[in-house]
Amino acid sequence: MEKNDMSDLHFTVRDKNGRHWGISGDKVGEFKKTLDNMNKEKTPEQKRQLEEFKDKMMEGFIDMEIKSHNGNMIVDVCFSGSICGELKLHLHKQYQEIISIPLFFDIGYLKDDALENQKENINNMYLPFGVSQKECDEIFDKIKQSIKSIVLYAQKGASFRIWNDNTPTSLCGFYYLINLLKDVDCKIYEMPFTYDCKPNLDDAEEVTAEQKQTHSCVWDLFVEENAPLRVFKNHILTSVPKTYYDDLILDIVDKKEMPVPKIVGEVLSKHKISDTYIFDRVYYLVEYGYLEITGMCEKYNQPNFYPYKHIVKRTGKVNAKEYRERLKKWSYDTLKLKSKILFSCSKETILKALELSTTIEDEEIVYMELKKLLDSEIKD
C-alpha cells in the first residue's frame, strides 16, 4: 500500500457483544485528510465545509452505534463533569454512551440563543485561570457538538436518561433538553443523582408526553422572562436579578476580613450555585465599593486558587438590604416626629414640616430637619 493509499483501512466501532461495525476505504482517507487540515487557517467557506463533514461523520458514527445495539440504545446525559465521572465509575458496563454538557443554563440571559449566550459562562470559568480565548472557543464548540449529537441520537431512535442532582443547573439543563427534543418522538427518563450513594438505574422515571409539554412550557417561560439568574426559592425554580446573592455575601463578610475562597465556600454551603458566579459577584462588590481588598492570603496563594487569593473586608458603603432597613427605621421615627409636631407645635412650624416632607426624598434628612424644627419650637 502506498503512503497515501487508505483503501485497505477500516474505522470501526465495537459493540458490547464484541461485533465490529465500521467504514472503510476512501471515506477513511477523506476523514484522515480532513483531520490533517483542521489546524490550518481556513476561509469561511472551508470552515463551513469542515462543519458539514464533521456533521456527516458524526451521523455515520451514531448510525453505527445504534445499529450495534440493535436499535435499543440508551444515552445518559448529565450537566457536570464530576457527575459524568461518577457515572462511568459506578455504572461500568451498564451504560452505552454518556454525554456531559457542562453548561450553566441557570446563569445568563436566555433570549435570542440560549446556547450561544452560554459562551460567556465558559469564558468566566476558564479565562481567569490562564486558559486562552481560543481554547475556550474550542471547549464551547465541543459542547455544541455534543448537543448536536443528542438531537441526532433522538432522531435515529435512541432513548435518554437525563441525570438530575437537584440543582438549578441540572434542572435548567433538563428543561432545555426537553424543549430541544419536543418535536422528536423519543423516550426520556429522569434519573435522580446524589453523590452519597451509587446510581441505581431502577430509579428511572419515564417522562410522559404531558410532562414533556409542561417542562417545555417552563423553559419557554424562563426564556420569555430572560432573567440573568435562576435559583430555588421555596423549592421552586425562580427567575431573580443578578444581585440576588450580594446581600448574603456582604452579611458573611460583615466587619471582618475574609479570604475570597472562604466567602465562596460559605455561600455554596447554603445555596446550589456555580462557584465562579459567586467569585464574580465578590469582585463586582469590590469594583463598586462595597468590599475592599486588604491583602493576599498565603494559604490560597496556589495555582488552583489563582486569581481568587485576595482578602477582602466591608467598606462603609450601605447595600440595598441595609438601606431598606434604615429607611424603615427612619420612616417610623419620622412619623413619630410628625405626630408630635402636629399636636404640639405652632401652625407655622407645621407648615414648614409639611414642606420638608414633600420636597426632600431622603427619610434620614427629613428626620434630622424635623428634629431641628421641633427642638427650635421647644426652645422658643
Secondary structure, DSSP 8 states (H G I E B T S, - for coil): --TT--TT-EEEEE-TTS-EEEEETHHHHHHHHHHHHTTS---HHHHHHHHHHHHHHHHHHHHHHHHHTTT--EEEEES-HHHHHHHHHHHGGG-SEEEE----TTBS--SS-HHHHTHHHHHHHHGGGT--HHHHHHHHHHHHHHHHHHHHHHHTT-EEEEEE-SSHHHHHHHHHHHHHTTTS---EEEEE--TTS---GGG-EE--HHHHHHHHHHHHHHHHH--SEEEEETTEEEEE-TTTTHHHHHHHHTTS-EEHHHHHHHHHTTS---HHHHHHHHHHHHHTTSEEEEEE-GGG-SGGGTT--EEEEE-S---HHHHHHHHHHHHHHHHHHHHHHHHHS-HHHHHHHHHHHHH---HHHHHHHHHHHHHHHHH-
